[in-house]
Amino acid sequence: MSQDNMIKMECGDCKRVNYFSRKNKKTLKDRLQLKKYCKFCKKHTLHKETK
């Protein structure tokens, strides 16, 4: 898996990086926002893509 396509997903509430994913940066220009489970908050929160 190439490092160019890797992205980090950060919790919107506690600001911790919980997930790593990948995306095609040529087709998706804007940042991803997904609702995912945060093990630190113990609930589903909005996770945003970070640098």
URURZI-V783160 format. One line per field, one symbol per residue. ss: DSSP state (H for helix, E for strand, - for the rest). phi: phi as a letter, one per 20 degrees, with the letter a starting at -180 (. if undefined). burial: I if it has 24 or more other ideal C-beta (glycine too) atoms within 12 Angstrom, else O. A space follows every 50 residues. Layout:
# URURZI-V783160
ss->???
phi->???
burial->???
This chain:
# URURZI-V783160
ss->--HHHEEEEEE-----EEEEEE----------EEEEEE----EEEEEEEE -
phi->.fffefcdddffeemdedccbcbeffedeeefccecedfeemaecfddfd f
burial->OOOOOOIOIIIOOOOOOIIOOOOOOOOOOOOOOOOIOIOOOOOOIOIIIO O
